[in-house]
Amino acid sequence: QIVVATNNPALVIRKDDVFPNLVADFKRAFNPNPPPVLPEVEVIEDAKAARQYISLLHKRHKGVIAADIETRGGLRKTATLISLQFSTDGKRAVVLGERGGLWNDDSFIRNELQALFASEDHSFLWHNGSFDTKVLRNTYDLPARIDQDSILLSYAVDERPGTHSLEYLMMNEMDWPHYEDDEINNIKKTGIVTDYDKFYRYAGLDVAGTFQLYHHLKERAEKENVY
């Protein structure tokens, strides 16, 4: 049995802008989402292990790589990394974290990450990646680029405002549970990590969710002839 919370249809008579929401809710009720697939999240903070992972990713994987960052320093393009995370299939995410001093390792950034982001063998996918790539370019001199962006695809299939944050889309399109709570939001706001395990788990969900969402929305867009 599918239950979808929505507005009383009578509200449409008084507020025209509610109608698209009502239509979207009815579509969801009659076309239920598949069961959610939450990814496994691996955290790497050791420089040697991070080098091995990036080297394998660069040499063995060809195709789409979902990428995402979490930063300290607000929305400034010179913010610094707390973590950098990747997913190549939406079922697994690898989070490269800061506690081992990884982002102070100039050799790792200049060599392994430089080669990965410069490679034409990969297509880099982000969710609203403009800020992420600016940080990687300005703070770390990495040639990060946006080949695909799931937020743009979400606008192609649904132009309603206020419905394009990643967590909202994962909950609405993929039936994921709520995973961005007040503690996570406070860490993002202040840059003070109160629970690394929880924060890295959140980061891994974000990047794997980006991969899942992109392929889900791409299929929708192709069916609706907007891709």
Secondary structure as a PSIPRED ss2 file (coil, helix, strand):
# PSIPRED VFORMAT (PSIPRED V4.0)

   1 Q C   1.000  0.000  0.000
   2 I C   1.000  0.000  0.000
   3 V C   1.000  0.000  0.000
   4 V C   1.000  0.000  0.000
   5 A C   1.000  0.000  0.000
   6 T C   1.000  0.000  0.000
   7 N C   1.000  0.000  0.000
   8 N C   1.000  0.000  0.000
   9 P C   1.000  0.000  0.000
  10 A C   1.000  0.000  0.000
  11 L H   0.000  1.000  0.000
  12 V H   0.000  1.000  0.000
  13 I H   0.000  1.000  0.000
  14 R H   0.000  1.000  0.000
  15 K C   1.000  0.000  0.000
  16 D H   0.000  1.000  0.000
  17 D H   0.000  1.000  0.000
  18 V H   0.000  1.000  0.000
  19 F H   0.000  1.000  0.000
  20 P H   0.000  1.000  0.000
  21 N H   0.000  1.000  0.000
  22 L H   0.000  1.000  0.000
  23 V H   0.000  1.000  0.000
  24 A H   0.000  1.000  0.000
  25 D H   0.000  1.000  0.000
  26 F H   0.000  1.000  0.000
  27 K H   0.000  1.000  0.000
  28 R H   0.000  1.000  0.000
  29 A H   0.000  1.000  0.000
  30 F H   0.000  1.000  0.000
  31 N C   1.000  0.000  0.000
  32 P C   1.000  0.000  0.000
  33 N C   1.000  0.000  0.000
  34 P C   1.000  0.000  0.000
  35 P C   1.000  0.000  0.000
  36 P C   1.000  0.000  0.000
  37 V C   1.000  0.000  0.000
  38 L C   1.000  0.000  0.000
  39 P C   1.000  0.000  0.000
  40 E E   0.000  0.000  1.000
  41 V E   0.000  0.000  1.000
  42 E E   0.000  0.000  1.000
  43 V E   0.000  0.000  1.000
  44 I E   0.000  0.000  1.000
  45 E C   1.000  0.000  0.000
  46 D C   1.000  0.000  0.000
  47 A H   0.000  1.000  0.000
  48 K H   0.000  1.000  0.000
  49 A H   0.000  1.000  0.000
  50 A H   0.000  1.000  0.000
  51 R H   0.000  1.000  0.000
  52 Q H   0.000  1.000  0.000
  53 Y H   0.000  1.000  0.000
  54 I H   0.000  1.000  0.000
  55 S H   0.000  1.000  0.000
  56 L H   0.000  1.000  0.000
  57 L H   0.000  1.000  0.000
  58 H H   0.000  1.000  0.000
  59 K H   0.000  1.000  0.000
  60 R H   0.000  1.000  0.000
  61 H C   1.000  0.000  0.000
  62 K C   1.000  0.000  0.000
  63 G E   0.000  0.000  1.000
  64 V E   0.000  0.000  1.000
  65 I E   0.000  0.000  1.000
  66 A E   0.000  0.000  1.000
  67 A E   0.000  0.000  1.000
  68 D E   0.000  0.000  1.000
  69 I E   0.000  0.000  1.000
  70 E E   0.000  0.000  1.000
  71 T E   0.000  0.000  1.000
  72 R E   0.000  0.000  1.000
  73 G C   1.000  0.000  0.000
  74 G C   1.000  0.000  0.000
  75 L C   1.000  0.000  0.000
  76 R C   1.000  0.000  0.000
  77 K C   1.000  0.000  0.000
  78 T C   1.000  0.000  0.000
  79 A C   1.000  0.000  0.000
  80 T E   0.000  0.000  1.000
  81 L E   0.000  0.000  1.000
  82 I E   0.000  0.000  1.000
  83 S E   0.000  0.000  1.000
  84 L E   0.000  0.000  1.000
  85 Q E   0.000  0.000  1.000
  86 F E   0.000  0.000  1.000
  87 S E   0.000  0.000  1.000
  88 T C   1.000  0.000  0.000
  89 D C   1.000  0.000  0.000
  90 G C   1.000  0.000  0.000
  91 K C   1.000  0.000  0.000
  92 R E   0.000  0.000  1.000
  93 A E   0.000  0.000  1.000
  94 V E   0.000  0.000  1.000
  95 V E   0.000  0.000  1.000
  96 L E   0.000  0.000  1.000
  97 G E   0.000  0.000  1.000
  98 E C   1.000  0.000  0.000
  99 R C   1.000  0.000  0.000
 100 G C   1.000  0.000  0.000
 101 G C   1.000  0.000  0.000
 102 L H   0.000  1.000  0.000
 103 W H   0.000  1.000  0.000
 104 N H   0.000  1.000  0.000
 105 D C   1.000  0.000  0.000
 106 D H   0.000  1.000  0.000
 107 S H   0.000  1.000  0.000
 108 F H   0.000  1.000  0.000
 109 I H   0.000  1.000  0.000
 110 R H   0.000  1.000  0.000
 111 N H   0.000  1.000  0.000
 112 E H   0.000  1.000  0.000
 113 L H   0.000  1.000  0.000
 114 Q H   0.000  1.000  0.000
 115 A H   0.000  1.000  0.000
 116 L H   0.000  1.000  0.000
 117 F H   0.000  1.000  0.000
 118 A H   0.000  1.000  0.000
 119 S C   1.000  0.000  0.000
 120 E C   1.000  0.000  0.000
 121 D C   1.000  0.000  0.000
 122 H E   0.000  0.000  1.000
 123 S E   0.000  0.000  1.000
 124 F E   0.000  0.000  1.000
 125 L E   0.000  0.000  1.000
 126 W E   0.000  0.000  1.000
 127 H C   1.000  0.000  0.000
 128 N C   1.000  0.000  0.000
 129 G C   1.000  0.000  0.000
 130 S H   0.000  1.000  0.000
 131 F H   0.000  1.000  0.000
 132 D H   0.000  1.000  0.000
 133 T H   0.000  1.000  0.000
 134 K H   0.000  1.000  0.000
 135 V H   0.000  1.000  0.000
 136 L H   0.000  1.000  0.000
 137 R H   0.000  1.000  0.000
 138 N H   0.000  1.000  0.000
 139 T H   0.000  1.000  0.000
 140 Y H   0.000  1.000  0.000
 141 D C   1.000  0.000  0.000
 142 L C   1.000  0.000  0.000
 143 P C   1.000  0.000  0.000
 144 A C   1.000  0.000  0.000
 145 R C   1.000  0.000  0.000
 146 I C   1.000  0.000  0.000
 147 D C   1.000  0.000  0.000
 148 Q E   0.000  0.000  1.000
 149 D E   0.000  0.000  1.000
 150 S H   0.000  1.000  0.000
 151 I H   0.000  1.000  0.000
 152 L H   0.000  1.000  0.000
 153 L H   0.000  1.000  0.000
 154 S H   0.000  1.000  0.000
 155 Y H   0.000  1.000  0.000
 156 A H   0.000  1.000  0.000
 157 V H   0.000  1.000  0.000
 158 D C   1.000  0.000  0.000
 159 E C   1.000  0.000  0.000
 160 R C   1.000  0.000  0.000
 161 P C   1.000  0.000  0.000
 162 G C   1.000  0.000  0.000
 163 T C   1.000  0.000  0.000
 164 H C   1.000  0.000  0.000
 165 S C   1.000  0.000  0.000
 166 L H   0.000  1.000  0.000
 167 E H   0.000  1.000  0.000
 168 Y H   0.000  1.000  0.000
 169 L H   0.000  1.000  0.000
 170 M H   0.000  1.000  0.000
 171 M H   0.000  1.000  0.000
 172 N H   0.000  1.000  0.000
 173 E H   0.000  1.000  0.000
 174 M H   0.000  1.000  0.000
 175 D C   1.000  0.000  0.000
 176 W C   1.000  0.000  0.000
 177 P C   1.000  0.000  0.000
 178 H C   1.000  0.000  0.000
 179 Y C   1.000  0.000  0.000
 180 E C   1.000  0.000  0.000
 181 D C   1.000  0.000  0.000
 182 D H   0.000  1.000  0.000
 183 E H   0.000  1.000  0.000
 184 I H   0.000  1.000  0.000
 185 N H   0.000  1.000  0.000
 186 N H   0.000  1.000  0.000
 187 I H   0.000  1.000  0.000
 188 K H   0.000  1.000  0.000
 189 K H   0.000  1.000  0.000
 190 T H   0.000  1.000  0.000
 191 G C   1.000  0.000  0.000
 192 I C   1.000  0.000  0.000
 193 V C   1.000  0.000  0.000
 194 T C   1.000  0.000  0.000
 195 D C   1.000  0.000  0.000
 196 Y H   0.000  1.000  0.000
 197 D H   0.000  1.000  0.000
 198 K H   0.000  1.000  0.000
 199 F H   0.000  1.000  0.000
 200 Y H   0.000  1.000  0.000
 201 R H   0.000  1.000  0.000
 202 Y H   0.000  1.000  0.000
 203 A H   0.000  1.000  0.000
 204 G H   0.000  1.000  0.000
 205 L H   0.000  1.000  0.000
 206 D H   0.000  1.000  0.000
 207 V H   0.000  1.000  0.000
 208 A H   0.000  1.000  0.000
 209 G H   0.000  1.000  0.000
 210 T H   0.000  1.000  0.000
 211 F H   0.000  1.000  0.000
 212 Q H   0.000  1.000  0.000
 213 L H   0.000  1.000  0.000
 214 Y H   0.000  1.000  0.000
 215 H H   0.000  1.000  0.000
 216 H H   0.000  1.000  0.000
 217 L H   0.000  1.000  0.000
 218 K H   0.000  1.000  0.000
 219 E H   0.000  1.000  0.000
 220 R H   0.000  1.000  0.000
 221 A H   0.000  1.000  0.000
 222 E H   0.000  1.000  0.000
 223 K H   0.000  1.000  0.000
 224 E C   1.000  0.000  0.000
 225 N C   1.000  0.000  0.000
 226 V C   1.000  0.000  0.000
 227 Y C   1.000  0.000  0.000
